[in-house]
Amino acid sequence: MNASGVLSPPRRAIVYALAGDTGTISASTVSALTSLASYATHLLVTVPDTAQASVDAIAELGARYVSVSTSRFSPVNYWDAFKMLAPDLGEIDEIVLTGEGWFGPFNTLGGMIERMDAVSADAWQVAEFAGEVDASFDAQEHPAVEMPWAWFVARRPLFETDGWRRYWDGRHGHDAVSERFVANALSRAGYQVEYAFRASDYPTANAVTHVPDLLIDQGYPFLDRGVFGWFPPYLDRHGIIGHDILDVAEQHGLDRDETLSVLARTVQPRTLNANAGLFEILPQHSVVGSAAAAKKLRVAAVVYARDLPAFERLCGQLANIPTGFDLVVTTTDGRKAARIERFVEAHDLGNAHLDVRVTPSGKGRDMADFFVGCHDLLLGRKYDVLIKVHARKHSKKTLNVVRYFTRYQTENLLASPQYVENLLDLFATKPHLGLVFPPMMHVGYSILGKGWGGGRYRVAASAFLRKLDVRVPLEKVSPLAPFGGMWMCRPEALGALAEQRVTYRDYSTGSSMKDLARVQERVLAHVAGEAGYYAQTVLTSEHASISHTILDYKVDQLFSTMQGYPVDAIQLMQRTGRISGRGIFGLSRMYLNLNHPVLARIVSPAYRLAYTAIWVAKFGRRAIRSLDRQGHSRSGGL
C-alpha cells in the first residue's frame, strides 16, 4: 500500500515463452512483448534452440532471455526461467507464465489484470479448462502440439513453497506439465486457484478454443493461435468458424493481416485456407476505393504464349487489367514473337510497355519461362504485382474440359475490368497477401485427393523445400496450389524461387531436380509462407455457383455409405488406404489395412507384384484386341 492508502500493484515477473516453430521473432511477438513490458518489473523470454536468431531483437526490447535446450516449446522451459529468476525472487510478488500461444494482447488485458489483482488466491489462470482434451489427428499430420501457455499467475504464497518445486521437480525434459492441468493439480494439492473466465459461464467447457469470440467480446485479451492449425474437419464437426473468430478479434484491435502472416509460416497452407476462411467471391462491379487502390500498384502481366490463337483470345481478357500495366510475353521462336508484337501493337490492350522474349522450348513450359526466363521480374522489385497466365495447347483433354479449364483459370483472375480492380485491391489493402489464385479445379479433372500425384511430388517437394530452407509444413493429401499454372503474386513472396537460379536444363527429364515444374507449382504457397506471405483463393460468383453445386453433389455421393460426421468418415477411409485395384485384391488390401495393419505392411510387396501382373495382363489383352481389329480392318473384314 502506498502513502495515499491505495494498494500498490504487485511486482510482477512475466515469463514469455517462444514457440520455436520459426527461426525468427515476428512483428506480432515484438508487439506483444512491448505491451507486456508495461505490466512487468521483470520480463524474461525463453528461447528454444531453433529460435536463437531472435535473441538480438529480444535484447533490443529491453527483455532478458534464457536459452533452453528444447528444439521448440516445452512447459519445462518455464522452470528453466524460474531458476534464472531465483536470485530476484525477493523483489517479485507474482510470476506470470505466458508466451507465443496467442495473438494480442487486446486492450482488455489491463482491466483483467486489475480485476484479478483484487482477488485473493495463491494462483490464478486466465481461463478454466473443464472439458476433454481436444482430439489429436496424428495420422492426418495434424497432431496436438503443446503451445506456450496463455496466462498463469503464481503468487508468492505458491512459488515460495516446496509444493511448487515438487510440482516441477523431476519433470525436466518431459511435457508432463500442461496449462490445461496445472490449476487442477495445484488445487488438489491444497492451493487456492482462481480463474478470470470460468468454464461454467460459457456453453462449452473448452471456451478458449471452441467459442473464443464470446470470450473476447467479454474481455478475454487473447486469441488462441493453435485453433487455426487444427484438422479442418474437426472444426467443421464443432461448428468452429475461424473467419468469424478473426472478425471479432479484429474488432478488438487484432491486426488480421499480420496474424495471417505469422500463421502462414507455421500452418499447412491448405489448412490455413480452410480454417481462416481465406476464400473470397469477388464481385464484377466496382467497389468503393478499389479502382484508386489498383491504380497505385505497378503491375506486369507475364504470359507464356505457345499457342498463338489462344494468346490472341487471351488478349481480350488482358485488356481488363487497369491501363498502364507492362506486358511480358514469352514464346518459343522468332516468328511467333514477331506475330505477337504485331498483334499487340494493332490492338489497344492498355499496356504501357511490351517485352517479347524468345525462350527455349522444353518440358518446363510456362513454369520454366516464369522462373528462369523472367526471374528478373521477381528479383528486380520493379512491380508490386505479377499476373501469370498462359496460352498453351491441351492435347490430352477433351474439348469440353479444355474450354472449361480455360474459362476457369482466366476468368477467375481477369473476368472484367472491375473484377481485376477488386482483386488488385486485395494486394493494396493486405500487405502480407502473397498469392491469389482459383481453388483447385475439379470439373473435368480428378485432382481432388491426389494433388501430390500419389505421393511422388510430395517426396520431391520435401527435398526441394529443404534446399530452400523452407520449414512451412507440407499437406498430406493435396497442397494449396494454383493447379493449372495461373496466379497473381507479390514478387517478393516468391523471391526465394528466383534466387535459386535454376536453368532450363533443370526441367529436362534427366535432371536431378525431378519433376521441377510440377513441384514448383505445388509449393508456391509454402515458399511464400516462409517469407511471411499468405495465399488466398478467389472465384467469380458464376464460377462459385458452378463449382459449389457440383462439389456439393459429389461430396454427398462420396459420403452416402458413411455414418457419423465427415471427420469420422475421413479417418476411417484413410485407415483403409487408397482404393486401388478391383475385386478381391483391392478389397483384401483395404481389409488388412483396417484390421491388421502390421500384416498389411508385410504382404504389401506381394500385393504390389500381383497388382502389377494383373495390370500387365489387362493391358496385354487390350493390345491384342486392338491388333486384331486393325488386322481385320486391313483384310477388308474377311
N, C-alpha and C positions, 0 to 999 in steps of 0.2 A: 504494500500500500504506500502511495507517495504522500508528500506533505499535505496535499489538499484532501486526503481521505479517499481518493479513488484507487481502486485496485490497479496495480501495475501489470502490464501484460507479461506473461511468462517469458523467461529467457529460453528461446526455442532453437534447438538444433534440427535442421532439416537435412535428411539424407536422401539424395535423389539418385536413383539407380538408372544407368543407361541400359537399354535392352541389348545392345551389342549385335543387332541384326543388320546394321550398316557400319561402314568403317569411319563415317564422319558424323558430326553433330549437325542436325537440321536446324533451319531457321525457327521452326516451331519450338524446338527444345531450348534454343537460346532465349526465345521469348518467355517460355515457361520459367526458366531459371531466373531471368530478370525479374519476373513478377514475384517469385517465391523469395527472392533476396530481401524484399521489404518486410517480410514476416519473420526473418531468421536473424539470430545473433551469430549462428554458425551455419554455414552452408557447405555441405560435403557431397561430392559426386563420386559414385563408384563407377569405374571404367573397366569393362572386360577386355581381354586380350585383343579382340577384334576391333575395338574402338579406340586404340591408343592414339590414333591421329587426332582425336578430339581434345587432347589434354591442353594444347595451347589455347584453344578457344575457351575452354573452361577457366583457365588461369586468367584470361583477359576479362572474364566476368567477375573476377574477384573471389571466386569459389576455390576451395581446396578440393583435391581429388585423391582417391585411393585406387591404385591399380589392383584388380582382383584376378585370380588365376583362372577363372572360368572363361570359356570362349564366348558365352552370351550370359544373359542374366540368370542368376540362381538366387533364391531367397537368402541363402547363406552369405551373399555379398553384403547384406545389412549387418551381419555380425562382424565382418571384416571392418566395416565402417565404425561400428560401436567400439571396437578395440582401439581404433585410431582416435576416437573421441575420449577415451578413458581419462587422459590427463586433464581434460576440461570439464569433467562431469560436475565438479563443484560449482561451475558457473552456468549450469544448464538445469532448467526446470522440467523440460519435456523434450522428447526426441520424436520427430516425425519421420516415418518411413514411407517414401513415395517414389515416383520415377516416371519413366517414359511409357507407362502403360495407358496414358490418357492424352487427350488433346485439351488445351486450355492453358491456364485456368480462366474461367469466366469471372466477371466482376462480382459474382456472388461469393467468392472464396472468403473475402474479409468478413462478410456477415456470418457465414457459417463458423468461422474460427471464433469470432466474438461470442456467438451464441453458445458454443461448446466450452469456451473458457469459463463460463458461469456454471457449468455442470460439474459436480463433484464426482470424480471417478479415478481409478488407478490408471485407466487407459480408455481411449475411445477410438472408434473406427467410423469412417465416413458413411458406409452403408452396411447393412446386415445381410449376410448370405444365409438363407434358410432352406433353400431348395436343393435338389440333387445337382451334382456336378454335370455341367453340360457335356454332351457326348463328344468323344474324340473319334475322328474318322481317319485313322492311320492308313488303311488300305487305299483310301481315296487321296492320300497325300495331303490331308488337312488335319494333322494331329493337334490335339490340345497342347498349347505351348504356355509354359509359365511366363507371365509378364510381370514387370515391376508393379508393386502394389499401388493402389490408388491413394490411400491416406490412412495410416495407422499411427496413433499417437500414444507413446509410452511415457507416463509421467514419473516423477521421482519415486513415489511410493512403489512403483513397479520396477523400474530399471536399476534401482539400487539393491534389489533383493536377490537372494540365492535362487529363488524360483525362476526369475527371469534368465539367469545364467544357465540354470539346469534346462530350461526350455530350449536353449540354443546349443548347449553343450553336446558334443558327440554327433551333431548333425552337419558338421562342416564337410562339404563335398557332396551333399545329398540335397534333394528337393523336398525333404520331409516337411519343411516349414512352408506354409502357404497362407496367403492373406485370407483365403476362404475359411481356414480352420483355426487361425491363431486366436481369434476372440473367444471362440467356444472352449479351446484348450485352456486358456487363462482363466476363464470363468469357472471351469471345473476345478481349477487349482485354488479357487477361493478369492480371486481378484475381481474387483468390480469393473466391468467393461460396459460402456455406453455406446450408443450409435447416433449419428447425426440424422440418418434416414433409416427408419425401421421397416423391415420387410412387411409387417402387418398393415402398413399404411398403403400398400400397393396390391394390385390384382395378381401379382406373381411373386413367388419367393425369390426369384433372381431378377429383381427390378433393374439392377445396373446394366445388365446385358439384354434383357427382354423388353423393357419399357424405359429406356434411358431418356426418351423425350419427356415423359411425365416427371422424372426426377429433375431434369434440367429446368423445366418450367417452374419447379417448386424450390429452386435454389441450389441444386446439386452443381458443383462448379467444374465438373469434368465431363468429357465424352470418352467413353471406353474405346480404346483403339482396337482391341482384339476382335470385336464383333465383325469388323469388315474383312477379316481373313477367314471367317468360318466357312464351312462347306455350304454353298448356297442353298441346296435342297433342305438343309436343316433350318435355315432362316425361313424358308418357304413353309416348312412344317409348322413353325410357331408364329407365322404372320409377322415377322420382324422385317420392316421395310427400311433399309438403310438410307434411301433417298429422303424419306420423311424425317428420319432422325437427323440427318445433316441439315435439313431445312430448319428444324427447331434450334439446333446448336448454332446455326448461322445467325438466327435472330438474337442470340445471346452473345454474339461477338466472335464466333468461330470464323477464321479465315478458311473458307471451304477450299479454295484453290491450293493454298499451302498445305492443308491437310491431305488432299489427294496427292500432292507431290510426295509427301512422306510415305503414304501408303503405296504409291507406285514403286517404291524401292524395295518393299518388303512383302508384298502380296502378289500372288499369281495374277497377271493382268486380266484373265477371263473371270476370275473370282471377284476382283475389284469392280469390273464392269457390271457384274450381276448384283453384288451386294450394295454398291453405291449408286446404282441406277444410272450408269454413265451411257445412256442411250437417249437420243432426242429425235422426235419427229418435227422437222423444221418446216415452217410454212413457206409457201411460194408467193407471199405478199410481203410488202415492206414492213419491217418492224422499226419502231421509232429509234433512231440513233444508229441502226446497223449500217446504213449507207455511208454515213460520215465516218464511222469507225473503219469500215472496209477500205475507204479511200486513203486512209493514213498508212495502210500496210503496203510494203513493197512485195509484189507478187510476181512469180515466174511460173509459167506452165511448162512442164517438161514432158514432151510427147515422143514416144517410140513409134515411128511410122514405117512399118514394113509393108503393110497393105495400103496402097495409096488411095483406092476408092474409099476404104474405111476411114482413112485420115481426112479425106475431104468431107465426109459426112460428119466426122467428129468436130470439124471446124465450126459447124453451126452451133455447137454447144460451148466451144471455147470462146465464142463471141459473147457468152453470158458473163464472163469474168469482167469485173469493173475495168473501164478503159484505162490504159496506161501500163498494163502488165507486159512483161517480157515473155516472148515465146521462144523456147529452145526445142528444136526437133532433131532427133537422131534417126538416121536411116542407114541403109546398107550399101548404097553406091552413089556415084556422082550423078547419074541420070535421074534417079529418084530425087536427089537433093535439088537439082535444077527445077524439076517439076513442082516440088513443094514450094520453092521460092516464088515461082511464077503464080501459083495458085493463091498463096497468102497475099502477095502484092496486089492481086486482082480483086481481092475481097477485103472488105473492111471488118476485121475482127476486133479492132480496138486495141491491138497490141502496139506498144511503143517501139520495140525492137524485135528483130527476128535473127536467130542464130541457128543455122542448119549445120549439123555435124555428121560427117560420114564415119561410121564405126564398123568394126569387123562383124561379120555375120557368124554367130556361134550359138552354142546351147544356152548361154546366159540370157539371150534376148533382151527384153526390156530391163531386167534387173542388172545385167552387166553394163548396159548403156547408162543406167542411172548412177550406179556406184563406182564405175570406172570412167565411162565417157563423160559424166557430168559431176564427178566428185568435187570439182572446184566450186560448184554451186552450193554444196553442203559445207564446205570449209571457208568460203570467202565471206560469209555473213553479209552479202550484198542484199539478200532478200529476207523478209520476215516469214513468208510462207511459200512453199513449193507445192505445186499441184502436179502430181504424177499420174498420167493416163497413157493409154497406148491404143494403137490401131494395128492389130495383127490378126492373121487368119486362125481359125479354129477348125482344123481339118478333121479332127476326130469326133466332132459333135454334130448332132442333127441340126437342121435349120432352126427349129423352134427353140432349142436350147441356146444356140448361138445368139439368136435375136434377143431372147430374154436376158442372157448374160450381159450383152452389150448395153441394153437398157438399164439393167440393174446397177451395173458398175458406173456408168457415166451419168445417168440421171440423178443418182443419189449424191453426186458431187457437183453436177453442173446443170441442174434441171432448168433454171431460169435465172435472169439477172438478179431478181430479188432473193431467190433461194441462195445463190452464191454469196450475196452480201450478208445474209443471215449466218451462213456457215463461216465466213471470214470473221464475222463479229465475235464468234466463239473464241478465235485466236486473239482478237483485240482485247477482249474483256477477261480472258483467263490466261495469265502469264505462264502457267505451268502446263497448259494443254500442249502436248507434243505431236499427237497424231489424231486424224479423223478419217474414218472410212466406213463403208457399209458393213453391217453384220455379215457373218458367214452366209453365203448364198446356199440355198438348199433346194430350190426349184430346178429340176432337171439335173441335179448333182447329188451324189451320195457321200458328201464330205462329213456330214454330221456324225460325230463319234469316231471319225477316222482322220482327224486333222493332222496327226503325226504320221500318216501313211503306215499304219500298223506298227509304229514304234521306230521305224527306220530313220525318219527325220529327227525324232527326239534324241536319239543317241548322237547323231551328227550335230544337232543344235547344242547339246550339252557340252560337247568338246569345243565347239565354235565359241560359245559364250565364255568358257574358261580362258580361252586365249585373249578375249577382250576384257577379262576381269569383271564380268557382269554377274552379279550374285542374285538377281531377281529370280525367284523360283519358277521353274517350268511347270506348266499344267500337265496333268497325267493323260487326259483324253484328247483334247484339242486345244491348241493355243488360240488366244485372241489375236487374229491376224487378218490383214486385207487379202483374203484368198481371191485371186483374180488380178492382183497386182496394181490396183489403183487406189490412191490415197492423197490426202493433204498432210503436210507436216511442217513443223518448225525446223529449219535446217540444223540447229544446234542439238535437237533431240536425237538426231541420227549421226551426229558428228563422228562418233566412235567407229562407225562402219566406213566412213570416208577416210578416216585417219589410218585405217588398217592397210590401205593401199593395195588391195588385191588387183590382179591383172585379168585380162580376158582369158588368158590361158588357164587360170584357176577355175574357170567354169567348164572346162573341157571334161570329157569322160574319164580320161586318165589322170586327172588332177588328184592330189592328196586331200583336197578340200571337197569331200564327197557331197554331191547334190547342193552345191553352194547357193544357187539361185533360189531353190525351194526352201533351204534353211534360212537364208536372209529374210525371205518373205514372212516366215513364221516367227522370227524373233525380233521384229521391229519394235513391238511394244515393250519387250524386255530390255532392249538396248536403251530405249527412251526412258524407261523406268529407272535404270541405273543412274541416268543423268538428272533424275528428279522431274521427269515429264510423264504425264499420264495420257492414256489413249481413250478416245470416246468414239462411239458408233452413232451413225445418223441414217435416217431414211426420210424420203418424202412421204406425205400422207398416203399417196396412191400405192407406193411400194410397201408401206407398213400394212395397208389393208390386204394386199395380195399375200404378203409373207405370213402375217399372223393367222389368217383364216386357214391357209394350207397347213401351217405348222401346228395349229390347234387341232386340226383333224388327224394329222399323222401321230401326234403325241397321244391323243385319245385312243387310237387304234393300238399303239405300242403297249399301252398300259391296260388294255382290255382284259388281259388274263391275270393281272396282278391285283392283290389286295393290299389295303393299307395306304399310307402316304407314299408319294414318289421317293422320298428319301429311303424308305424301307425297301421298295422295289428295286431301286438302283443298286443298293448294296447286295441284294440277292442276285441280281443279274450279273453284276461284276464278279461275284464269287464263282459263278458258273464258268466264267471265262468267255472269250469271244466265240460266237456261234460260227463254226467253220465245218464244212462237210455235211452231208445229208445222211439220213438213215442211222444205222447202228453205230458207226464210227463217231459221228458228231454227238449223238445223244449219250453214248457211253463216256465220252470225254467230259461232257458237261456234268454228268452224274458223279464221276470220280472227283472232279474239281470241287464240287459242292460238298460231298460226303466223305471223301477220302483224299484230301489234298496231298498228303505225303506219297501215297501210291500213284496219284496223278503225275507227280513230278518224276517218279521212277519210270513210268511207262510212256512218258511224253515223247522220247526219241522214237520209240517203236510206232507210236501213233502218227508222228510226222512222216515216217517212212511209208507206212501203209497209205496215208492220205495222198502222198506224192505218187505212189504207184497207181492208185485209183484215178488220180487226175491225168496221169500219162496215158492210162488205158482209155479213158474217155476221149482225150484229145486224139489219140491214135485212131479210134473208131470214127470220129468225125472227119479226120483227114482221109481215111479210106473211103468213106461215103462220098466225100467231095470229089475224090479222084474218079470214083465210079461214075458219078454224074457227068463229070467232064468227058470221060471216055464214051459214055453213052451218047452225049450230045454230038461229039465229033463223028461217031459212027452212024449218025442220022437216025438214031433210035432203033437200029436193027439189033 
